[in-house]
Each structure stands twice: as structure tokens, then as C-alpha cells.
Amino acid sequence: MPLTVFDCKGISAARRERIEAAVAAAGQRLAQPYEAWIAADPSGGGVRVLIAGAPGFERTVAFARDEAAATITERVRETLDRTKGE
């Protein structure tokens, strides 16, 4: 799988599994490898995902902790798709 989740901090086990799976699902069709780190956002009460790839590539996606898995996957995909055009 081209998008590997390396860490997930500050999120309950029940939500962690769902969020990790949704983020990883966004990378199933990628041609290059990407890395992701997921963490609770203490200032906003949501979740932030840091995505890194080729040298110099770094993007952050934020969403609510209770966001639907399909929405998380779509937001991560949109972020990666926007990058292809840059």
C-alpha cells in the first residue's frame, strides 16, 4: 500500500482503528509511496494527519474525531490529488 500510517497518537482505540483504515484507504491507488502520522489536535478537539512523500512534500489534513470514514478518505485523496497538479 503506497500510503503507510506510521503513528497515531492521542486518539481512543475505538476511533484509532477506523481513522487509520480511512487514511490508508486513500492511498490505495497512489503510484508513489507516502507516509502519514495521525494525532489528536488539542487546540481544536479534532484530528490532524501529516502526509509526507517525495523530498519537500508535506501536507496536513484536519477533520473532526467523529468524521465518517468515507469523508476522511475523500479529504485525504483530495489533498493528494491537488498536489499532483502542482
DSSP file (Angstrom, degrees, kcal/mol; ACC not computed):
  #  RESIDUE AA STRUCTURE BP1 BP2  ACC     N-H-->O    O-->H-N    N-H-->O    O-->H-N    TCO  KAPPA ALPHA  PHI   PSI    X-CA   Y-CA   Z-CA
    1    1 A M              0   0    0      0, 0.0    27,-0.1     0, 0.0    28,-0.1   0.000 360.0 360.0 360.0 125.8    0.0    0.0    0.0
    2    2 A P        +     0   0    0      0, 0.0    32,-4.3     0, 0.0     2,-0.6   0.632 360.0  62.2 -69.7 -14.1    1.6    3.3   -1.1
    3    3 A L  E    S-a   34   0A   0     21,-0.3     2,-0.5    30,-0.2    32,-0.2  -0.930  70.5-172.2-115.8 110.2    0.3    5.3    2.0
    4    4 A T  E     -a   35   0A   0     30,-2.4    32,-2.6    -2,-0.6     2,-0.7  -0.873  17.0-144.2-105.9 128.3    1.7    3.9    5.2
    5    5 A V  E     +a   36   0A   0     -2,-0.5    32,-0.2    30,-0.2     3,-0.1  -0.822  19.8 178.3 -90.4 117.4    0.4    5.1    8.6
    6    6 A F  E     +     0   0A   0     30,-2.9     2,-0.3    -2,-0.7    31,-0.2   0.763  60.4   6.7 -92.0 -28.5    3.4    5.2   11.0
    7    7 A D  E     -a   37   0A   0     29,-0.8    31,-2.9     2,-0.0     2,-0.3  -0.998  46.7-168.1-156.2 153.3    1.8    6.5   14.2
    8    8 A C  E     -a   38   0A   0     -2,-0.3     2,-0.4    29,-0.2    31,-0.2  -0.889  22.1-178.5-146.3 109.9   -1.5    7.5   15.7
    9    9 A K  E     +a   39   0A   0     29,-2.3    31,-2.0    -2,-0.3     3,-0.1  -0.876  55.3  11.3-119.6 144.4   -1.4    9.5   19.0
   10   10 A G  S    S+     0   0    0     -2,-0.4     2,-0.4     1,-0.2    -1,-0.2   0.629  91.2 113.9  77.0  15.5   -4.0   10.9   21.4
   11   11 A I  S    S-     0   0    0     -3,-0.2    -1,-0.2    27,-0.1     5,-0.0  -0.960  71.3-106.8-122.2 136.8   -7.0    9.1   19.9
   12   12 A S     >  -     0   0    0     -2,-0.4     4,-3.0     1,-0.1     3,-0.4  -0.188  29.9-114.7 -59.3 152.5   -9.0    6.4   21.6
   13   13 A A  H  > S+     0   0    0      1,-0.2     4,-1.6     2,-0.2     5,-0.2   0.860 114.7  57.7 -57.4 -38.4   -8.5    2.8   20.4
   14   14 A A  H  > S+     0   0    0      1,-0.2     4,-0.6     2,-0.2    -1,-0.2   0.891 116.8  33.0 -62.3 -40.2  -12.1    2.6   19.1
   15   15 A R  H  > S+     0   0    0     -3,-0.4     4,-2.6     2,-0.1     5,-0.2   0.807 109.1  68.0 -84.8 -31.8  -11.6    5.6   16.8
   16   16 A R  H  X S+     0   0    0     -4,-3.0     4,-2.9     1,-0.2     5,-0.3   0.910  98.6  49.3 -56.3 -48.5   -8.0    5.0   16.0
   17   17 A E  H  X S+     0   0    0     -4,-1.6     4,-2.1     1,-0.2    -1,-0.2   0.908 113.5  46.5 -60.2 -43.7   -8.6    1.8   14.0
   18   18 A R  H  X S+     0   0    0     -4,-0.6     4,-2.0    -5,-0.2    -1,-0.2   0.908 115.0  46.1 -66.6 -42.7  -11.4    3.5   11.9
   19   19 A I  H  X S+     0   0    0     -4,-2.6     4,-2.4     2,-0.2     5,-0.2   0.926 112.1  50.1 -68.6 -45.2   -9.3    6.6   11.3
   20   20 A E  H  X S+     0   0    0     -4,-2.9     4,-2.6    -5,-0.2     5,-0.2   0.922 111.8  48.8 -58.3 -45.0   -6.1    4.7   10.4
   21   21 A A  H  X S+     0   0    0     -4,-2.1     4,-2.2    -5,-0.3    -1,-0.2   0.894 111.1  50.0 -63.2 -40.4   -8.1    2.5    7.9
   22   22 A A  H  X S+     0   0    0     -4,-2.0     4,-1.0     2,-0.2    -1,-0.2   0.899 112.6  46.3 -66.4 -40.9   -9.7    5.5    6.3
   23   23 A V  H >X S+     0   0    0     -4,-2.4     3,-0.6     1,-0.2     4,-0.5   0.934 113.7  48.2 -67.0 -46.1   -6.4    7.3    5.8
   24   24 A A  H >< S+     0   0    0     -4,-2.6     3,-1.3     1,-0.2   -21,-0.3   0.873 105.7  59.3 -62.3 -37.4   -4.7    4.2    4.4
   25   25 A A  H >< S+     0   0    0     -4,-2.2     3,-1.3     1,-0.3    -1,-0.2   0.820  95.5  63.7 -61.5 -31.3   -7.6    3.6    2.1
   26   26 A A  H << S+     0   0    0     -4,-1.0     3,-0.4    -3,-0.6    -1,-0.3   0.752 102.2  50.8 -64.6 -23.4   -7.0    7.0    0.5
   27   27 A G  T X< S+     0   0    0     -3,-1.3     3,-1.4    -4,-0.5    -1,-0.3   0.337  75.1 103.6 -98.6   7.8   -3.6    5.8   -0.7
   28   28 A Q  T <  S+     0   0    0     -3,-1.3    -1,-0.2     1,-0.3    -2,-0.1   0.785  87.0  40.6 -62.3 -27.8   -4.6    2.6   -2.4
   29   29 A R  T 3  S+     0   0    0     -3,-0.4    -1,-0.3    -4,-0.2     2,-0.1   0.287  85.7 123.0-105.8  10.6   -4.2    4.0   -5.9
   30   30 A L    <   -     0   0    0     -3,-1.4   -27,-0.1     1,-0.1     4,-0.1  -0.447  51.0-153.0 -75.1 145.2   -1.1    6.1   -5.5
   31   31 A A  S    S+     0   0    0     -2,-0.1    -1,-0.1     2,-0.1    -4,-0.0   0.745  80.2  47.7 -86.7 -26.4    1.9    5.4   -7.7
   32   32 A Q  S    S-     0   0    0      1,-0.0     2,-0.2    22,-0.0    -2,-0.1  -0.805  93.4-100.4-114.4 155.3    4.5    6.7   -5.2
   33   33 A P        -     0   0    0      0, 0.0     2,-0.3     0, 0.0   -30,-0.2  -0.523  38.6-176.2 -75.1 141.5    4.9    5.8   -1.5
   34   34 A Y  E     -a    3   0A   0    -32,-4.3   -30,-2.4    -2,-0.2     2,-0.3  -0.923  13.5-143.0-130.3 157.3    3.6    8.3    1.1
   35   35 A E  E     -aB   4  52A   0     17,-3.1    17,-2.7    -2,-0.3     2,-0.4  -0.924  12.9-163.2-122.1 147.8    3.8    8.3    4.9
   36   36 A A  E     -aB   5  51A   0    -32,-2.6   -30,-2.9    -2,-0.3   -29,-0.8  -0.986  10.5-168.6-135.0 144.1    1.2    9.5    7.3
   37   37 A W  E     -aB   7  50A   0     13,-2.1    13,-2.8    -2,-0.4     2,-0.4  -1.000  14.0-158.5-127.6 129.1    1.2   10.4   11.0
   38   38 A I  E     +aB   8  49A   0    -31,-2.9   -29,-2.3    -2,-0.4     2,-0.3  -0.895  17.6 165.3-112.7 136.2   -2.1   10.9   12.8
   39   39 A A  E     -aB   9  48A   0      9,-2.4     9,-2.9    -2,-0.4   -29,-0.2  -0.998  39.8-104.8-149.3 148.6   -2.5   12.9   16.0
   40   40 A A  E     - B   0  47A   0    -31,-2.0     7,-0.3    -2,-0.3     3,-0.1  -0.474  33.4-130.6 -66.4 142.4   -5.3   14.4   18.1
   41   41 A D  E  >> - B   0  46A   0      5,-2.9     4,-2.3     1,-0.2     5,-0.5  -0.847  19.9-168.7 -98.3 101.0   -5.4   18.2   17.7
   42   42 A P  T  45S+     0   0    0      0, 0.0    -1,-0.2     0, 0.0     5,-0.0   0.784  82.1  53.0 -64.6 -27.3   -5.5   19.5   21.3
   43   43 A S  T  45S+     0   0    0      1,-0.2    -2,-0.0    -3,-0.1    -3,-0.0   0.841 123.6  23.9 -78.0 -32.0   -6.4   23.1   20.3
   44   44 A G  T  45S-     0   0    0     -3,-0.4    -1,-0.2     2,-0.1     3,-0.1   0.524  97.2-123.2-112.2  -7.7   -9.4   22.2   18.1
   45   45 A G  T  <5S+     0   0    0     -4,-2.3    20,-0.5     1,-0.2     2,-0.1   0.562  79.4  98.1  77.0   7.6  -10.5   18.9   19.5
   46   46 A G  E   <S-B   41   0A   0     -5,-0.5    -5,-2.9    18,-0.2     2,-0.4  -0.036  76.0 -90.2-105.2-150.8  -10.2   17.2   16.1
   47   47 A V  E     -BC  40  63A   0     16,-3.2    16,-2.2    -7,-0.3     2,-0.4  -0.972  26.0-158.8-130.4 142.5   -7.6   15.1   14.3
   48   48 A R  E     -BC  39  62A   0     -9,-2.9    -9,-2.4    -2,-0.4     2,-0.5  -0.973   2.4-160.7-121.9 139.3   -4.7   16.2   12.1
   49   49 A V  E     -BC  38  61A   0     12,-2.8    12,-2.3    -2,-0.4     2,-0.6  -0.981   5.3-156.3-119.6 121.4   -3.0   13.9    9.6
   50   50 A L  E     -BC  37  60A   0    -13,-2.8   -13,-2.1    -2,-0.5     2,-0.5  -0.866  12.5-166.1 -94.9 123.8    0.5   14.9    8.4
   51   51 A I  E     -BC  36  59A   0      8,-3.4     8,-2.5    -2,-0.6     2,-0.3  -0.948   7.7-179.7-114.9 130.2    1.2   13.3    5.0
   52   52 A A  E     +BC  35  58A   0    -17,-2.7   -17,-3.1    -2,-0.5     6,-0.2  -0.938  13.0 142.9-127.9 150.5    4.8   13.3    3.6
   53   53 A G        +     0   0    0      4,-1.3     3,-0.2     1,-0.6   -19,-0.1  -0.305  52.4  19.4-147.1-126.7    6.2   11.9    0.4
   54   54 A A  S >  S-     0   0    0      1,-0.2     3,-3.0    -2,-0.1    -1,-0.6  -0.071 105.0 -62.1 -52.8 158.5    8.9   12.9   -2.1
   55   55 A P  T 3  S+     0   0    0      0, 0.0    -1,-0.2     0, 0.0     3,-0.1  -0.192 129.2  13.5 -48.7 125.5   11.5   15.3   -0.8
   56   56 A G  T 3  S+     0   0    0      1,-0.3     2,-0.5    -3,-0.2    -2,-0.1   0.286  94.0 126.7  91.0  -9.8    9.8   18.5    0.2
   57   57 A F    <   +     0   0    0     -3,-3.0    -4,-1.3    -4,-0.1     2,-0.3  -0.718  23.9 146.8 -85.8 124.5    6.3   17.1    0.1
   58   58 A E  E     +C   52   0A   0     -2,-0.5     2,-0.3    -6,-0.2    -6,-0.2  -0.874  12.5 166.9-157.9 123.2    4.3   17.7    3.3
   59   59 A R  E     -C   51   0A   0     -8,-2.5    -8,-3.4    -2,-0.3     2,-0.4  -0.960  20.2-146.3-135.8 153.2    0.6   18.4    3.7
   60   60 A T  E     -C   50   0A   0     -2,-0.3     2,-0.4   -10,-0.2   -10,-0.2  -0.974   7.9-167.2-122.7 136.4   -1.8   18.4    6.7
   61   61 A V  E     -C   49   0A   0    -12,-2.3   -12,-2.8    -2,-0.4     2,-0.4  -0.982   8.9-165.4-120.2 132.6   -5.4   17.3    6.6
   62   62 A A  E     +C   48   0A   0     -2,-0.4     2,-0.3   -14,-0.2   -14,-0.2  -0.913  16.7 151.8-119.9 146.8   -7.7   18.2    9.6
   63   63 A F  E     -C   47   0A   0    -16,-2.2   -16,-3.2    -2,-0.4     2,-0.1  -0.969  46.6 -78.5-161.0 168.4  -11.1   16.8   10.5
   64   64 A A    >   -     0   0    0     -2,-0.3     3,-1.6   -18,-0.2   -18,-0.2  -0.400  39.0-119.8 -72.8 150.8  -13.4   16.1   13.4
   65   65 A R  T 3  S+     0   0    0    -20,-0.5    -1,-0.1     1,-0.3   -19,-0.1   0.815 114.6  46.6 -60.1 -31.0  -12.8   13.0   15.6
   66   66 A D  T 3  S+     0   0    0      2,-0.0    -1,-0.3     3,-0.0     3,-0.1   0.203  82.0 136.9 -99.7  17.0  -16.2   11.6   14.7
   67   67 A E    <   -     0   0    0     -3,-1.6     2,-0.1     1,-0.1    -4,-0.0  -0.305  65.0 -97.6 -60.7 145.5  -16.0   12.3   11.0
   68   68 A A     >  -     0   0    0      1,-0.1     4,-2.1     4,-0.0     3,-0.4  -0.370  27.1-123.1 -65.2 144.0  -17.3    9.5    8.8
   69   69 A A  H  > S+     0   0    0      1,-0.2     4,-2.5     2,-0.2     5,-0.2   0.883 111.8  54.2 -57.1 -41.8  -14.6    7.1    7.4
   70   70 A A  H  > S+     0   0    0      1,-0.2     4,-2.1     2,-0.2    -1,-0.2   0.870 108.1  49.9 -62.3 -36.7  -15.7    7.8    3.8
   71   71 A T  H  > S+     0   0    0     -3,-0.4     4,-2.4     2,-0.2    -1,-0.2   0.896 109.7  50.5 -69.3 -40.5  -15.3   11.5    4.4
   72   72 A I  H  X S+     0   0    0     -4,-2.1     4,-2.3     2,-0.2     5,-0.2   0.945 111.4  48.6 -61.1 -48.4  -11.8   11.1    5.9
   73   73 A T  H  X S+     0   0    0     -4,-2.5     4,-2.5     1,-0.2    -2,-0.2   0.919 112.5  48.4 -58.1 -45.5  -10.7    9.0    2.9
   74   74 A E  H  X S+     0   0    0     -4,-2.1     4,-2.7     2,-0.2    -1,-0.2   0.894 110.3  50.5 -64.8 -41.2  -12.1   11.5    0.4
   75   75 A R  H  X S+     0   0    0     -4,-2.4     4,-2.0     2,-0.2    -1,-0.2   0.897 112.1  47.2 -65.9 -39.8  -10.4   14.5    2.2
   76   76 A V  H  X S+     0   0    0     -4,-2.3     4,-2.2     2,-0.2    -2,-0.2   0.930 113.0  49.4 -66.4 -44.5   -7.0   12.8    2.2
   77   77 A R  H  X S+     0   0    0     -4,-2.5     4,-3.1    -5,-0.2     5,-0.2   0.920 109.6  51.7 -59.0 -44.8   -7.5   11.8   -1.5
   78   78 A E  H  X S+     0   0    0     -4,-2.7     4,-2.5     1,-0.2    -1,-0.2   0.908 109.4  50.4 -59.2 -42.0   -8.4   15.4   -2.4
   79   79 A T  H  X S+     0   0    0     -4,-2.0     4,-1.1     1,-0.2    -1,-0.2   0.917 114.1  43.7 -63.0 -43.5   -5.3   16.7   -0.7
   80   80 A L  H  X S+     0   0    0     -4,-2.2     4,-1.1     2,-0.2    -2,-0.2   0.887 112.9  52.0 -69.5 -39.0   -3.1   14.2   -2.6
   81   81 A D  H  X S+     0   0    0     -4,-3.1     4,-0.7     1,-0.2     3,-0.4   0.887 106.2  54.1 -65.1 -40.2   -4.9   14.8   -5.9
   82   82 A R  H >< S+     0   0    0     -4,-2.5     3,-0.6     1,-0.2     4,-0.3   0.850 104.2  57.1 -60.4 -33.9   -4.4   18.6   -5.6
   83   83 A T  H >< S+     0   0    0     -4,-1.1     3,-1.4     1,-0.2    -1,-0.2   0.822  94.3  65.1 -68.8 -32.5   -0.7   18.0   -5.1
   84   84 A K  H 3< S+     0   0    0     -4,-1.1    -1,-0.2    -3,-0.4    -2,-0.2   0.821 100.4  52.3 -61.2 -30.6   -0.4   16.2   -8.4
   85   85 A G  T <<        0   0    0     -4,-0.7    -1,-0.3    -3,-0.6    -2,-0.2   0.568 360.0 360.0 -82.4  -8.9   -1.2   19.4  -10.3
   86   86 A E    <         0   0    0     -3,-1.4    -1,-0.2    -4,-0.3    -2,-0.1   0.479 360.0 360.0 -80.7 360.0    1.4   21.5   -8.5
